[in-house]
Amino acid sequence: MADHSLRAPHSAHMDVLARMGVPGLVIWAILQGAWGVGVFRAFLSARRNDDERWQGVLLFLLALWSAFLVNSSFDVFLEGPMGATWFWTIFGAGAAAAWLYRRHPEVLYRK
């Protein structure tokens, strides 16, 4: 910009705060926390049931989600389509996987 200021604060979380204020940041934190807890609980359930396929799927999604959140803490990664598309795809896939595991765990074993 003309005054040499930056367009974004170099953090997706701070960008949420800057654009939506404290209420938006609280909603963002609740959304991410609820997703993380939900998928992690499904992973723990799969682990208790010794279901290795579901453990792998859920752990993979948790690892990707965690990596995206850490990356977005230091970059405006979620601002562009290269990051946002994959982040929200993983977010949706994780929500769907947790739901499927709770209601239809046999879906990974069908032929």
Kinemage of the C-alpha trace (Angstrom):
@kinemage 1
@onewidth
@group {chain A} dominant
@subgroup {mainchain}
@vectorlist {calphas} color= white
{ca met a 1} P 0.000 0.000 0.000
{ca ala a 2} L 1.037 3.619 -0.288
{ca asp a 3} L 1.861 3.926 3.430
{ca his a 4} L 3.872 0.640 3.285
{ca ser a 5} L 1.415 -1.146 5.542
{ca leu a 6} L 0.621 -4.787 5.017
{ca arg a 7} L -2.659 -6.105 3.700
{ca ala a 8} L -2.852 -8.881 6.293
{ca pro a 9} L -1.256 -9.362 9.721
{ca his a 10} L 0.621 -12.529 8.616
{ca ser a 11} L -1.603 -14.822 10.649
{ca ala a 12} L -4.967 -16.214 9.662
{ca his a 13} L -6.102 -16.074 13.280
{ca met a 14} L -5.141 -12.417 13.631
{ca asp a 15} L -6.785 -11.769 10.276
{ca val a 16} L -10.021 -13.235 11.648
{ca leu a 17} L -9.664 -10.928 14.647
{ca ala a 18} L -8.954 -7.908 12.444
{ca arg a 19} L -11.850 -8.548 10.071
{ca met a 20} L -14.515 -9.847 12.469
{ca gly a 21} L -13.443 -8.606 15.879
{ca val a 22} L -13.462 -10.532 19.128
{ca pro a 23} L -16.855 -12.214 18.492
{ca gly a 24} L -15.559 -13.580 15.187
{ca leu a 25} L -12.350 -14.821 16.791
{ca val a 26} L -14.338 -16.567 19.524
{ca ile a 27} L -16.569 -18.226 16.918
{ca trp a 28} L -13.470 -19.233 14.908
{ca ala a 29} L -11.866 -20.759 18.019
{ca ile a 30} L -15.063 -22.611 18.961
{ca leu a 31} L -15.447 -23.940 15.403
{ca gln a 32} L -11.878 -25.224 15.253
{ca gly a 33} L -12.025 -26.597 18.791
{ca ala a 34} L -15.304 -28.418 18.199
{ca trp a 35} L -13.952 -29.980 15.018
{ca gly a 36} L -10.717 -31.041 16.709
{ca val a 37} L -12.490 -32.514 19.725
{ca gly a 38} L -15.058 -34.311 17.568
{ca val a 39} L -12.532 -35.944 15.275
{ca phe a 40} L -10.192 -36.749 18.171
{ca arg a 41} L -13.030 -38.416 20.084
{ca ala a 42} L -13.836 -40.502 16.999
{ca phe a 43} L -10.136 -41.437 16.775
{ca leu a 44} L -10.081 -42.496 20.438
{ca ser a 45} L -13.209 -44.555 19.889
{ca ala a 46} L -11.602 -46.261 16.895
{ca arg a 47} L -8.522 -46.928 18.990
{ca arg a 48} L -10.607 -48.457 21.805
{ca asn a 49} L -12.333 -50.661 19.230
{ca asp a 50} L -8.964 -51.592 17.654
{ca asp a 51} L -10.171 -50.370 14.268
{ca glu a 52} L -6.912 -49.679 12.441
{ca arg a 53} L -8.429 -48.409 9.191
{ca trp a 54} L -10.491 -45.749 10.928
{ca gln a 55} L -7.595 -44.859 13.206
{ca gly a 56} L -5.443 -44.190 10.152
{ca val a 57} L -8.059 -42.092 8.382
{ca leu a 58} L -8.904 -40.002 11.437
{ca leu a 59} L -5.287 -39.525 12.507
{ca phe a 60} L -4.349 -38.476 8.965
{ca leu a 61} L -7.122 -35.869 8.929
{ca leu a 62} L -6.153 -34.610 12.392
{ca ala a 63} L -2.497 -34.310 11.354
{ca leu a 64} L -3.359 -32.358 8.204
{ca trp a 65} L -5.744 -30.065 10.079
{ca ser a 66} L -3.122 -29.416 12.759
{ca ala a 67} L -0.462 -28.678 10.160
{ca phe a 68} L -2.763 -26.247 8.356
{ca leu a 69} L -3.600 -24.433 11.613
{ca val a 70} L 0.065 -24.139 12.573
{ca asn a 71} L 0.970 -22.912 9.089
{ca ser a 72} L -1.861 -20.391 9.138
{ca ser a 73} L -0.581 -19.083 12.485
{ca phe a 74} L 2.499 -17.715 10.704
{ca asp a 75} L 1.144 -17.011 7.241
{ca val a 76} L -2.046 -15.886 5.536
{ca phe a 77} L -2.281 -19.409 4.163
{ca leu a 78} L -6.068 -19.548 4.371
{ca glu a 79} L -6.504 -16.296 2.432
{ca gly a 80} L -5.739 -17.823 -0.943
{ca pro a 81} L -7.292 -20.732 -2.782
{ca met a 82} L -4.130 -22.837 -2.521
{ca gly a 83} L -4.555 -23.145 1.233
{ca ala a 84} L -8.230 -22.477 1.823
{ca thr a 85} L -9.462 -25.091 -0.643
{ca trp a 86} L -7.443 -27.859 0.996
{ca phe a 87} L -8.155 -26.668 4.539
{ca trp a 88} L -11.922 -26.638 4.094
{ca thr a 89} L -11.801 -29.925 2.172
{ca ile a 90} L -9.979 -31.560 5.095
{ca phe a 91} L -12.390 -29.861 7.492
{ca gly a 92} L -15.410 -31.301 5.675
{ca ala a 93} L -13.811 -34.714 5.218
{ca gly a 94} L -12.997 -34.861 8.933
{ca ala a 95} L -16.534 -33.949 9.947
{ca ala a 96} L -17.889 -36.559 7.534
{ca ala a 97} L -15.417 -39.219 8.707
{ca ala a 98} L -16.296 -38.667 12.373
{ca trp a 99} L -20.001 -38.841 11.558
{ca leu a 100} L -19.558 -41.984 9.438
{ca tyr a 101} L -17.474 -43.720 12.089
{ca arg a 102} L -20.107 -43.119 14.748
{ca arg a 103} L -23.045 -44.242 12.615
{ca his a 104} L -21.699 -46.554 9.884
{ca pro a 105} L -18.183 -47.779 10.750
{ca glu a 106} L -18.542 -50.705 8.364
{ca val a 107} L -18.353 -48.370 5.364
{ca leu a 108} L -14.559 -48.793 5.106
{ca tyr a 109} L -14.929 -52.561 4.954
{ca arg a 110} L -17.508 -52.882 2.195
{ca lys a 111} L -16.422 -54.550 -1.023
